[in-house]
Amino acid sequence: MSHAINDEALDIVFRTARSQNKWLDKPVSPALLMAVYDLMRMGPTSANCSPARIAFLMSKEAKERLKPHLLPQNIEKSMTAPAVAVIGHDLDFPALLPRLFPHNQTAKDWFNDPVLRQTTAFRNGTLQGAYFIIAARALGLDCGPMSGFNNEAIDKEFFAGTNIKSNFICGVGYGDPSGVFARSPRLEFDEACKVL
C-alpha cells in the first residue's frame, strides 16, 4: 500500500507554495488555527518533547504590541496579516516529559544540562515551526515566515514570566499574489547532498 500523497498535494505544500509578503483582507478563524496546531503536533520530536509554543496575534492591539520590535521591512506585512504566529520553544519542556514520554519516567532527567536542554528545545521547536508551515499550507493557508525582529523584546512582550524563547514569526492568512517575488534558485542535489 502506497502512502505517497499526490502531486496536487505536493504542489500545495512545497512546489507552488510561496512565502507571502502581502495579504488579502480575509480573516482566519481561531478554529482553523486550532486545526493547524492539531495537525502540526503530530510531527516527530526527540523523546516527543514537543517544546514549541505559539502566540497567535490576531487583534489590532496584539499586533501593535509586536510592531516596535520588528525591523522596518517586516512591519507592513505583519500588521496586515490576518494572524501572526510567534513561534517559540519552552526551555522548561522536560517538566512535561512524564506525560509526553510515559514509557520512560526518568526522561526528564536527561535534560538536566542546560546546554543540552537549550539545544534540544531550539532544534525541536524549529522542527515544529516547519511542521506548522506545512500544516497551515495543507489546510489552505499561506505563510510568511520571518526573522528580523528583536527576540529579547518579543520574549518580554509575549512570553513574560515563562522560560519560552522566540524563534521566528510567521504571517498566516491568504496571500495576495501581487506581493510574491520571483522564486529564487535552489541548490541541486549534488550541491547539497552526499550519498555515502
VOSEKE-149053 format. One record per residue (C-alpha): residue in one letter; x, y, z; residue number from 0. Coordinates in steps of 0.02 Angstrom, whole numbers, plus 32768, in hexadecimal, padded with zeros to 4 digits. Layout:
+----+------+-------+------+-----+
| aa | east | north |   up |   i |
+----+------+-------+------+-----+
|  A |    X |     Y |    Z | NUM |
...
+----+------+-------+------+-----+
//
This chain:
+----+------+-------+------+-----+
| aa | east | north |   up |   i |
+----+------+-------+------+-----+
|  M | 8000 |  8000 | 8000 |   0 |
|  S | 8046 |  80A8 | 7FCD |   1 |
|  H | 8047 |  8138 | 8048 |   2 |
|  A | 8085 |  81BB | 7FCD |   3 |
|  I | 8019 |  8255 | 7FB9 |   4 |
|  N | 7FE9 |  828D | 7F0B |   5 |
|  D | 803C |  8313 | 7EA2 |   6 |
|  E | 7FB5 |  8393 | 7EC8 |   7 |
|  A | 7FD6 |  8382 | 7F82 |   8 |
|  L | 8092 |  838F | 7F66 |   9 |
|  D | 8076 |  842F | 7F02 |  10 |
|  I | 800B |  847A | 7F8D |  11 |
|  V | 8087 |  8452 | 8016 |  12 |
|  F | 812C |  846D | 7FB9 |  13 |
|  R | 813A |  848D | 7EFE |  14 |
|  T | 80C0 |  851B | 7EE1 |  15 |
|  A | 80B6 |  8559 | 7F94 |  16 |
|  R | 810D |  85FF | 7FAE |  17 |
|  S | 8142 |  866E | 803E |  18 |
|  Q | 80C4 |  86FB | 8047 |  19 |
|  N | 80E5 |  87B6 | 8056 |  20 |
|  K | 8034 |  87F9 | 8037 |  21 |
|  W | 7F8E |  87BB | 8077 |  22 |
|  L | 7EDA |  87B7 | 803C |  23 |
|  D | 7E5E |  8806 | 80B4 |  24 |
|  K | 7E16 |  875E | 80E6 |  25 |
|  P | 7E12 |  8726 | 819B |  26 |
|  V | 7E57 |  8685 | 81E2 |  27 |
|  S | 7DEC |  8634 | 8268 |  28 |
|  P | 7E30 |  85F8 | 830E |  29 |
|  A | 7DE2 |  854F | 82E4 |  30 |
|  L | 7E50 |  8542 | 8248 |  31 |
|  L | 7EEB |  856F | 82AE |  32 |
|  M | 7EBA |  84E7 | 8328 |  33 |
|  A | 7EAD |  846D | 8296 |  34 |
|  V | 7F5C |  84A1 | 825C |  35 |
|  Y | 7FA1 |  8481 | 830A |  36 |
|  D | 7F45 |  83DB | 8316 |  37 |
|  L | 7F9C |  83A3 | 8276 |  38 |
|  M | 804A |  83EA | 829A |  39 |
|  R | 8054 |  839D | 8347 |  40 |
|  M | 8059 |  82F1 | 82F7 |  41 |
|  G | 8106 |  830F | 82AD |  42 |
|  P | 8196 |  82B6 | 8304 |  43 |
|  T | 8204 |  8305 | 8389 |  44 |
|  S | 828F |  82BB | 83F6 |  45 |
|  A | 823F |  8252 | 847F |  46 |
|  N | 819B |  82A5 | 844C |  47 |
|  C | 81D9 |  833E | 84A9 |  48 |
|  S | 8167 |  83B5 | 8447 |  49 |
|  P | 81B8 |  8459 | 8480 |  50 |
|  A | 8161 |  84CD | 8403 |  51 |
|  R | 80F2 |  8554 | 844B |  52 |
|  I | 8090 |  85CB | 83DC |  53 |
|  A | 8041 |  8674 | 83FF |  54 |
|  F | 7FC3 |  869E | 8376 |  55 |
|  L | 7FB5 |  875A | 8363 |  56 |
|  M | 7F0F |  877F | 8310 |  57 |
|  S | 7ECB |  881E | 835E |  58 |
|  K | 7F06 |  88CB | 8329 |  59 |
|  E | 7F3E |  88E7 | 83DC |  60 |
|  A | 7FAA |  884B | 83E0 |  61 |
|  K | 7FFC |  8876 | 833A |  62 |
|  E | 801D |  8928 | 8377 |  63 |
|  R | 807D |  88DB | 8409 |  64 |
|  L | 80E6 |  887D | 8389 |  65 |
|  K | 8106 |  8913 | 8317 |  66 |
|  P | 8190 |  896D | 8379 |  67 |
|  H | 81F9 |  88CF | 837E |  68 |
|  L | 81FC |  88AF | 82C1 |  69 |
|  L | 827B |  88E5 | 8241 |  70 |
|  P | 822E |  8967 | 81CB |  71 |
|  Q | 821C |  88EE | 8138 |  72 |
|  N | 81B0 |  887A | 81A1 |  73 |
|  I | 8135 |  88F9 | 81E6 |  74 |
|  E | 80B5 |  8908 | 8159 |  75 |
|  K | 80AA |  884E | 8134 |  76 |
|  S | 8096 |  8827 | 81ED |  77 |
|  M | 8014 |  88AD | 820F |  78 |
|  T | 7FAA |  8879 | 8179 |  79 |
|  A | 7FB4 |  87BC | 8194 |  80 |
|  P | 7F11 |  8773 | 81D9 |  81 |
|  A | 7F7B |  871C | 825D |  82 |
|  V | 8031 |  871F | 8291 |  83 |
|  A | 8072 |  8684 | 82E7 |  84 |
|  V | 8102 |  86A3 | 835F |  85 |
|  I | 8153 |  85F8 | 8362 |  86 |
|  G | 81BF |  85D4 | 83F8 |  87 |
|  H | 8204 |  8544 | 845C |  88 |
|  D | 81F0 |  8521 | 8515 |  89 |
|  L | 8292 |  8501 | 8572 |  90 |
|  D | 8229 |  84B1 | 85FC |  91 |
|  F | 81EC |  8428 | 8587 |  92 |
|  P | 8237 |  839B | 85F3 |  93 |
|  A | 81B2 |  83B7 | 8678 |  94 |
|  L | 812F |  8371 | 8600 |  95 |
|  L | 8192 |  82D7 | 85CC |  96 |
|  P | 8143 |  8263 | 864D |  97 |
|  R | 809F |  8281 | 85EE |  98 |
|  L | 80E5 |  828F | 853E |  99 |
|  F | 8161 |  81FE | 8549 | 100 |
|  P | 8106 |  818F | 85C6 | 101 |
|  H | 8165 |  80ED | 85A6 | 102 |
|  N | 8201 |  813A | 85F5 | 103 |
|  Q | 81DC |  819E | 8690 | 104 |
|  T | 8293 |  81D0 | 86A4 | 105 |
|  A | 829C |  8227 | 85FA | 106 |
|  K | 828C |  82D3 | 8648 | 107 |
|  D | 8333 |  82B6 | 869E | 108 |
|  W | 838A |  82A3 | 85F6 | 109 |
|  F | 8383 |  8360 | 85E3 | 110 |
|  N | 83CE |  839C | 8688 | 111 |
|  D | 8460 |  83E8 | 8627 | 112 |
|  P | 8424 |  8497 | 85F5 | 113 |
|  V | 8486 |  8495 | 8550 | 114 |
|  L | 8436 |  83F0 | 851C | 115 |
|  R | 838B |  8430 | 8552 | 116 |
|  Q | 839F |  84D0 | 84ED | 117 |
|  T | 83E1 |  8474 | 8453 | 118 |
|  T | 8354 |  83F4 | 845B | 119 |
|  A | 82CE |  8479 | 8472 | 120 |
|  F | 830F |  84E3 | 83E3 | 121 |
|  R | 8328 |  8453 | 836A | 122 |
|  N | 8281 |  8401 | 8389 | 123 |
|  G | 8223 |  84A6 | 8395 | 124 |
|  T | 826B |  84D4 | 82EB | 125 |
|  L | 8231 |  842D | 82A6 | 126 |
|  Q | 8184 |  8450 | 82EA | 127 |
|  G | 8187 |  84FC | 829B | 128 |
|  A | 81A6 |  84A9 | 81F3 | 129 |
|  Y | 8119 |  842E | 8215 | 130 |
|  F | 80AC |  84C6 | 823A | 131 |
|  I | 80CE |  8510 | 818D | 132 |
|  I | 80AC |  8469 | 8137 | 133 |
|  A | 800C |  844E | 819A | 134 |
|  A | 7FCE |  84FE | 8177 | 135 |
|  R | 7FED |  84E9 | 80BD | 136 |
|  A | 7F9A |  843E | 80BD | 137 |
|  L | 7EFE |  848C | 810A | 138 |
|  G | 7EF3 |  8516 | 8087 | 139 |
|  L | 7F51 |  85A4 | 80DC | 140 |
|  D | 7FE9 |  8604 | 80A0 | 141 |
|  C | 807F |  862E | 810C | 142 |
|  G | 8101 |  86B7 | 8114 | 143 |
|  P | 818A |  867E | 818B | 144 |
|  M | 8201 |  8705 | 81C8 | 145 |
|  S | 829B |  872A | 822C | 146 |
|  G | 82C1 |  87E2 | 8240 | 147 |
|  F | 8283 |  880D | 82ED | 148 |
|  N | 82C6 |  8826 | 839D | 149 |
|  N | 82B8 |  877B | 83EF | 150 |
|  E | 82D8 |  87B9 | 849F | 151 |
|  A | 8253 |  883F | 8491 | 152 |
|  I | 81D6 |  87C5 | 8444 | 153 |
|  D | 81F7 |  874B | 84D3 | 154 |
|  K | 81D3 |  87D3 | 8554 | 155 |
|  E | 8139 |  880D | 84F7 | 156 |
|  F | 80E4 |  8766 | 84D6 | 157 |
|  F | 8138 |  86E3 | 8544 | 158 |
|  A | 8158 |  8743 | 85E5 | 159 |
|  G | 8160 |  86D8 | 8681 | 160 |
|  T | 818B |  863B | 861E | 161 |
|  N | 8227 |  85E7 | 85DE | 162 |
|  I | 81E9 |  85F0 | 852A | 163 |
|  K | 8260 |  863A | 84A9 | 164 |
|  S | 8227 |  8679 | 83FF | 165 |
|  N | 8270 |  862B | 8363 | 166 |
|  F | 8217 |  867A | 82CE | 167 |
|  I | 8174 |  86CD | 82A1 | 168 |
|  C | 80FF |  8699 | 8216 | 169 |
|  G | 8074 |  86FA | 81C2 | 170 |
|  V | 7FDE |  8688 | 81A4 | 171 |
|  G | 7F4A |  86A5 | 8132 | 172 |
|  Y | 7F1F |  86AC | 807B | 173 |
|  G | 7FAC |  86F5 | 8014 | 174 |
|  D | 7F99 |  877C | 7F91 | 175 |
|  P | 7FF6 |  873B | 7EF7 | 176 |
|  S | 802C |  87EC | 7EC9 | 177 |
|  G | 80A4 |  87EB | 7F5E | 178 |
|  V | 8101 |  874C | 7F2E | 179 |
|  F | 81B2 |  875C | 7EEB | 180 |
|  A | 81F5 |  86F2 | 7E5D | 181 |
|  R | 822C |  864C | 7EA3 | 182 |
|  S | 82E4 |  864C | 7ED4 | 183 |
|  P | 8355 |  85BE | 7E9C | 184 |
|  R | 836E |  8522 | 7F05 | 185 |
|  L | 8409 |  84B7 | 7F14 | 186 |
|  E | 8410 |  8419 | 7EAB | 187 |
|  F | 841B |  836E | 7EFF | 188 |
|  D | 84D5 |  835B | 7EDB | 189 |
|  E | 84FA |  8406 | 7F26 | 190 |
|  A | 84A2 |  83E3 | 7FCB | 191 |
|  C | 84A5 |  8327 | 7FE2 | 192 |
|  K | 8519 |  8290 | 7FE9 | 193 |
|  V | 84E9 |  81DB | 7FDD | 194 |
|  L | 856A |  8178 | 803F | 195 |
+----+------+-------+------+-----+
//
